[in-house]
Amino acid sequence: MIAAYDALMARIVAASEADAILVGDSVAMVVHGFPSTIHATTEMMCTHVAAVRRGAPEMVVIADMPFLAARRGVAAATDAAGALMQAGATAVKIEGVMGHQDAISHLVESGIPVMGHLGLTPQSVHQLGGYRVQGREPRAAARLREDARMIEEVGAFSLVLECVPAALAATITEERAIPTIGIGAGPSTAGQVLVLADLLGLDPRFQPRFARRYLEGHETVRDAINRFARDVRTADFPTPAEVLA
Ligand code: KIV
């Protein structure tokens, strides 16, 4: 699964061998420059879901429910999920489970596929004390296993595990019938997800160890822009062939 946010990138993902696009609320940080995903809104998510859907009409597109959207009761969660589905999502992803099991069950019973998300849940970054590995202590690991059980029980079709020890991710994957998708969770999850901007190496300020870079995107794009700027300054661009008659 690839996290992407616009039609241009969605078109590239659709032409690739990836299985699904996640319109993650990381869009608030990667595209909009906010310091956390807390700044994503339903309106922002819908705009990006619609753009991704236009770029990838046939793909599975999973949309993040934004900060607190599942915590204001079943009706508010239904409104937010309904807006994301009408914008073009195939499914929604919801962080955590305790305290909003009823909202998840209701969405599932309403025909909306729900993906869970446990471990480092970035919308809770201030409570977690930063972006750190979750579930290292035995009690925290037991709690994560219980949360995973509950997510399956309330009807989620899949579960993202973010930044948890590889052994714990392997245990949860083995215990649960629904497929797990890992990010910073080792090799044993059923699938993996990366943010496209990380995979492409577009942001030199953010290079976590778990996110393998398949391109030095920042340098590649910067060098292309530099070549353009130099060609303009030396009058090598445009050439007669690039001039419209
Ligand atoms: O918002 C996001 O991109 C995500 C992935 C990192 C799993 O939730």
Residues whose N, C-alpha, C, O or C-beta is under 5 A from the ligand:
A	BS01	KIV	A3 G24 D25 S26 V160 V193
